Every structure is written in structure tokens, then in C-alpha cells.
Amino acid sequence: MATQEQKHDFHVTKDFSGVNTKANRTAIKEEEFAWLENAMPIGHGNLRIVPAPTTIAGVTFSASVVYATFANINSIDYYLAFLSTGGFEVVNLGTNTKTVVSAAATFSTSGVQASQWDNKTILIIDPVKGYFQWNGTTLVSVGSLSFTLNGYYSTLSGVAITGTAGQFSCTASTTTLVVGQAVVISGIFAGTGSITGYTNPSSYYIITTNGSTTFTLSATKGGAAIATTAGTPTGLTYSLTGTGYSSPVTATVAAPSTGGTQAVISLSTNGTSITGVSAYGTGLSTGTNYLTAPAVTISGSGVGQSITASLISQPGTAIASFSGRVWIANGRTLYYTAAGTNNDFYSASAGNITFTDATLIGNITQIVAANNFLYVFGIDSINVISDVRISSTTGSTLYTNTNISAAVGTDLPYGLLPYFRSIVFMNRYGVYALVGSTTSKLSDALDGVFPYIDFTKTISAGQVLIYNILCAAFSFTYNDPLTSTARVIQAVYFDKKWFFTSQGTLTFIAQAPINGAATLYGTTGTDLTKLYQDKTSAISSTIRSALLGMKDIIRDKQALKWGVEAILGGTNGNGLTITVDNENRSSPSTTVYNYNVVTWTNSSGTTIPWTNSTGTIIGWVDAIVGYYLYRYDAQQWGKYIGLTITSTSPNFIISGVQYETTLRARF
């Protein structure tokens, strides 16, 4: 009796989903992949090789880039690069020319961040050196000023009460005492004698004096003497204010040395002493762009008082412009400028928010303005600031501060980005999307990758258009368990699918909307690279399919043939290298090419070789363009069957994978 022929089974996969590293290769769905590198699963029958990066010629930074971002100033697109030396350099992305903005040691060597105000000013925050601005020409430390009135210029010693009507004596004063001069008494009254109505502190005025050792005090200027009893008090300090300052008294603040707005202040007096200094109000200003504290000159007669200007440059670890203000995070405090300003931290509508809730563990790690919210990230929490407005009665700022996540946040300040109507961010255990007040995990399919990410290296992220599809990309160092090497890859997300790319040993990536298209730039240190741009240069790709049980996983399968449907470009390359895999090993590889070899023969069938002038044989090939079906005999058997396709060829599409198998023994 003839042996019954084994039934041949055929299987075709044309639905292409993304990577799934959460489960073993034998347990993922047939449309999923165990690994996809530089191959984008766009859709049904469309698994396309991504373009290679393009290095921008002529751009070399003077040191390694540690942080980069994009800005537009007066319609010019810039790549901003902060360097490991503390220097700051920019590249005009229209002309690809580099400019050195500041030398080494201007900024800290880590922790610097930047944002944008209008299309005229770049806002830069340094955790140590404070707040800077760059307008495309000049870099300045933001120098709004605060002012201190130095009202006490002398103290009296050896003071005793000598009568019942406010009479005092003292050791000879080094400063001439004059009628109308203020004396501020402070401290806890002890010893002998008394001053009726004294509280700590109290201001009194001299109504009579011999100019050096005796004086009489009144509670008001030119008023009646206060009531006292004679004695020698202890525990008190007697401070003299300035004298001879009668209205109008003015003061001039020196101008900033690098341009900007000169501070303008006003003074108030009681007719003898300066009682107050203000930089707020009509015609007044705290100034801008001061690099050092300026001198303040008081005009008019008077002695004993001075005004000190202090440079205010708020340090911080994150910065954003939101709701017509600049917001700076420093520690657990979020500072904000006055309404409509980018440098006024002291007007009535300026202020700060200190997060005391237990939901914020540690400090604020990042702030992001998007979707009409200011998102405030901690390691494991997210708050949103919204509904920012001005109080009609006090002029102070009102806002709503809402905690929307008490369990999920991030400590990776460069690993988050706005993506459509969500904020997408990476932390040490996944990638999450924040939509409104709901946080959801996007990266279940990458659970097998996260244990191998080196979180001691910088994690960066950005939006990018690949084949006109808006994607979110996260770049990190991956300790590859298959090769036991560390390499930089990008996890790329779109349409609920993930795949990986490798675009060089990138140390940082940053997005830039060039001509309305989301473009991703990267650097390997001192160079500048435009990612996913070159469709003709070689790029290494790996496509590792699921291992299929062919609907009967307990039976052995003999793989007879495999087929790969491809749509090929016109560039000749190394073709595709394919192995047939089972649950334990891979078959010997087969390399197929994107061209056919043309053989010349004469009428008798003899091959005619072609040689050049040096005698080297010249091969003739005919490039395969468009659809092509590769099909070969397979050398594999096992419970599960799959394919691995590797290549360095650019710009091709895998549109289907085919198998012919027979079923063998069970178990």
C-alpha cells in the first residue's frame, strides 16, 4: 500500500503590527514582531525601511552637546546646543551655519534648559548661574533689580533717661544730632526707667538737642514730648536714621552695560529721612538685562542713608512660558513672573508656589506648557496649573493647582513631549500618555526592553514625521542581550504600534518644526545630524517575525519553502539575508538580491566576459524595481517556524511573508 502523502500547509502573513517584547517569540500574535529595527510597520502589506540619517556638513561643535533644543527668533530656525564645557553655540538651520554665543564656563555643564518667549527671546535657566535670555544677538543674565533702603547709619551708646518728659542723654554721638531726626528704639525693655507706650520697635523724633549728648523725643515729628521716668534701660538699641532729606528727593540707577531697560525708582520721605524706595508704578521699572548690580545715586541734600541695588537672577532646573508669564522650577518651588512680563519677579502679580503635598516626592523634575495647562512633573506625580488670572482687588495672581497623578511621574527631564492632545513621557518603567487628567501606559509591548536600558545615560525624545506619519521617538542606550553590547536605539511610536530605529551613536535628540514638518535632529557628540532623511544610503535593518505554530503547536513542522514579497527601489545594494528560525536555532542564511545578474553569451552558448582597462571583469546586473517575490527551499523544522530578515539596502518594502510546511509527529 502506498504511503499517504503528507498534507502541505501554506501560510501567508500580510498584516503587520508592531514589536511585542512582552511575551516570548513563540507566544506573540502572528502579525507582531519579536524585533523590528529600522523597519516601520505602516500598515497591511507595508513594512517599510526607514531613511538613514544625514550629517550636516560643516557643523562641528567645540565640545560635546549635553542638551539641545529648537527655537525660532525673527523667523530664523535655530538649533541651540549647550556644551559639556559650559559653552553655548547655535546653528541657523536655514543656512546650516554655526555661531558661538558664549564661551566655556558661561553655563553649568549639566542641568541647563531653554524655552521661548514670543518669537524674539530665548529663555535659558541654569541650576546654579540663574536665568538668561538670548535675542539672537546678545546673551544677558536677566537682571531685574530689587532695592534695599539703608536707613540706619549710626547707633547711640550709653543712653540713659534723664527726666519725665522724654529727656535722654548719651555718650557723645559721632554724628551730629538734629531736630526732626528719627530715632528707632528696638529690643526688650529692661533695667530701670520707663518709656510710656513703648513697643518693640518704636520710632520717635528729636524735638530738642544739644547736637551731641542730649536730646528729647516725641512720638510724632514736631509733637509733644513722650512720657518717661528716669533710669538706665538695658536691652535696647537706639538707631539713627538719615537726616536732611526733604521732598523732593530723587535717586538715579545706573543703566545696564549690555542694553536693556534702565531701572527707574522713586523715594518717599518724612521731610527729614528717606522712608521708602519703590520700583513699581507708573513710570517706574525694575530694569532688565543687568549683568552686575548698578550704583544708585541719591540726589539732593541729606546724609546718612543709601540705597543698594541687588541683581535678581532666579536659578532653576526647568523653565516654560505659559499664560503670558515665565515659570521657573527650583526644588519644590515654582516661581512665576508678573503678568505679561518675562523678567519681573517682584510686582504684585508675580509670586511662587511651593508644593508641600506628599504627592511630590523630592523636587520638581520638569514643567511643560501644552493644551492650556502647565504640567508640573515629579518623580511619581503630576500636577497641572490652569485658570491663571489676576485678582481684581489685590492685583495678585490666582490659579488652580490640581494633582492629577499621585503614582506616576518621571525623573527623566528630557524624555517627554507633547504629542497630539497628550503629553507622552518616559520613566524608568515605561512610556505613558497623559490625556486630560488620565494617565495610561503605552509601552506594554516594550516591557522586555526596559530592563536593558541604561538609565545612567541621557534619555531624550522628540516628534518626527517618517513617511508623513507623525511619530514620537525616545532615544536611549540599550544593553543588547543578544550581542552583549551597549548601543543607542530609538523606540518609535505611532498608531498604537512600536518599532525601533538605530540612527547612530546619538547622545541627544531634539525636534524642530522645519517648514511646518516635525523634524528630528541628533548629535553623536560634536556633530549635527538630521534623522530619517536619506532614502538612498545604506542602513542596517532587522525584521524578526513571530514564531508560528501553524495552528497545531504540538506537532513538528517541516519547513519546505519560504517566500518574501518585496517592493524594491531602484538602488542596487546587498539585498536581503534570510534565515528560517525555529524555537531553538536558525537555519543557514540565504542572501537574495535586488537585482538580476545579466550573463552575455555568444551564439554557441559560451559566456562572454567583460573586462575594463585593467583586466578586471565587469559584472552586468539588471536592477529589480517594484514588486518581486523571493522564494527558496527551506532548511528547518520544529514546533514553531519563523523568519529573520536582515539587510543594509535602503528604501524597500516587505509586503508579505509566506511559508510552505508539512506536519510531522506530535510531541
C-alpha positions, 0 to 999 in steps of 0.5 A: 500500500502506498504511503499517504502523502503528507498534507502541505500547509501554506501560510501567508502573513500580510498584516503587520503590527508592531514589536511585542517584547512582552511575551516570548517569540513563540507566544506573540500574535502572528502579525507582531514582531519579536524585533523590528529595527529600522523597519516601520510597520505602516500598515497591511502589506507595508513594512517599510525601511526607514531613511538613514540619517544625514550629517550636516556638513560643516557643523562641528561643535567645540565640545560635546552637546549635553542638551539641545533644543529648537527655537525660532527668533525673527523667523530664523530656525535655530538649533541651540546646543549647550556644551559639556564645557559650559559653552553655548553655540547655535546653528541657523538651520536655514543656512546650516551655519554655526555661531558661538554665543558664549564661551566655556564656563558661561553655563553649568555643564549639566542641568541647563534648559531653554524655552521661548518667549514670543518669537524674539527671546530665548529663555535659558535657566541654569541650576546654579548661574540663574536665568538668561535670555538670548535675542539672537544677538546678545546673551544677558543674565536677566537682571531685574533689580530689587532695592534695599533702603539703608536707613540706619547709619549710626547707633547711640551708646550709653543712653540713659533717661534723664527726666519725665518728659522724654529727656535722654542723654548719651555718650557723645554721638559721632554724628551730629544730632538734629531736630526732626531726626528719627530715632528707632528704639528696638529690643526688650525693655529692661533695667530701670526707667520707663518709656510710656507706650513703648513697643518693640520697635518704636520710632520717635523724633528729636524735638530738642538737642544739644547736637551731641549728648542730649536730646528729647523725643516725641512720638510724632515729628514736631509733637509733644514730648513722650512720657518717661521716668528716669533710669538706665534701660538695658536691652535696647538699641537706639538707631539713627536714621538719615537726616536732611532729606526733604521732598523732593528727593530723587535717586538715579540707577545706573543703566545696564552695560549690555542694553536693556531697560534702565531701572527707574525708582522713586523715594518717599520721605518724612521731610527729614529721612528717606522712608521708602524706595519703590520700583513699581508704578507708573513710570517706574521699572525694575530694569532688565538685562543687568549683568552686575548690580548698578550704583544708585545715586541719591540726589539732593541734600541729606546724609546718612542713608543709601540705597543698594541695588541687588541683581535678581537672577532666579536659578532653576532646573526647568523653565516654560512660558505659559499664560503670558508669564515665565515659570521657573522650577527650583526644588519644590518651588515654582516661581512665576513672573508678573503678568505679561512680563518675562523678567519681573519677579517682584510686582504684585502679580508675580509670586511662587508656589511651593508644593508641600503635598506628599504627592511630590516626592523630592523636587520638581523634575520638569514643567511643560506648557501644552493644551492650556495647562502647565504640567508640573512633573515629579518623580511619581506625580503630576500636577497641572496649573490652569485658570491663571488670572489676576485678582481684581482687588489685590492685583495678585495672581490666582490659579488652580493647582490640581494633582492629577497623578499621585503614582506616576511621574518621571525623573527623566527631564528630557524624555517627554513631549507633547504629542497630539492632545497628550503629553507622552513621557518616559520613566524608568518603567515605561512610556505613558500618555497623559490625556486630560487628567488620565494617565495610561501606559503605552509601552506594554509591548516594550516591557522586555526592553526596559530592563536593558536600558541604561538609565545612567545615560541621557534619555531624550525624545522628540516628534518626527514625521517618517513617511508623513506619519507623525511619530514620537521617538525616545532615544536611549542606550540599550544593553543588547542581550543578544550581542552583549553590547551597549548601543543607542536605539530609538523606540518609535511610536505611532498608531498604537504600534512600536518599532525601533530605529538605530540612527547612530551613536546619538547622545541627544535628540531634539525636534524642530518644526522645519517648514511646518514638518516635525523634524528630528535632529541628533548629535553623536557628540560634536556633530549635527545630524538630521534623522530619517532623511536619506532614502538612498544610503545604506542602513542596517535593518532587522525584521524578526517575525513571530514564531508560528505554530501553524495552528497545531503547536504540538506537532513538528513542522517541516519547513519546505519553502519560504517566500518574501514579497518585496517592493524594491527601489531602484538602488542596487545594494546587498539585498536581503539575508534570510534565515528560517528560525525555529524555537531553538536555532536558525537555519543557514542564511540565504542572501537574495538580491535586488537585482538580476545578474545579466550573463552575455553569451555568444551564439554557441552558448559560451559566456562572454566576459567583460573586462575594463582597462585593467583586466578586471571583469565587469559584472552586468546586473539588471536592477529589480524595481517594484514588486518581486517575490523571493522564494527558496527551499527551506532548511528547518523544522520544529514546533514553531517556524519563523523568519529573520530578515536582515539587510543594509539596502535602503528604501524597500518594502516587505509586503508579505511573508509566506511559508510552505510546511508539512506536519510531522509527529506530535510531541 
